Amino acid sequence: MAKRKIGWPFQEGFIIDGMQELHLFTDYRWNDGSVSRRWYVDPERFDACLAELRPVSLKASDELDQ
């Protein structure tokens, strides 16, 4: 039986376009060591080098949501 491939998001890319913030992509690290990027916009329209990178935390926040 083959090992199941599982991925975790580790960073996201955002850019300010005028007065709005756009979520451009999310980068995933897979349990086989590979990395992939999922784009939410047309990658030809934006330069990924200009994106603000933000780490993704999968840990629960200490703050209460109530």
C-alpha positions, -999 to +999 in steps of 0.1 A: +000+000+000+014+034-010+021+061+016-006+088+015+006+122+004-004+149+030+004+187+027+004+215+052+002+252+044+033+271+056+031+305+041+007+328+022+014+356-002-006+389-001-003+421-021-019+455-016-037+465-048-050+501-043-071+500-012-076+463-010-054+434+001-054+404-023-046+368-012-024+357-041-012+322-031-007+296-004+025+275-003+022+239+009+049+215+022+042+179+016+052+149+037+075+137+008+095+169+011+081+187-020+066+222-020+038+234-042+020+267-046-018+272-051-026+304-068-060+322-061-055+347-089-039+346-124-002+343-117+005+362-149-011+393-135+011+396-103+048+393-096+052+368-067+084+386-057+064+417-047+041+397-024+042+401+014+048+366+028+031+356+060+037+324+079+008+301+084+003+287+119-019+256+124-018+261+162-050+273+180-049+309+191-046+316+228-073+343+225-109+334+230-133+340+201-161+350+223 
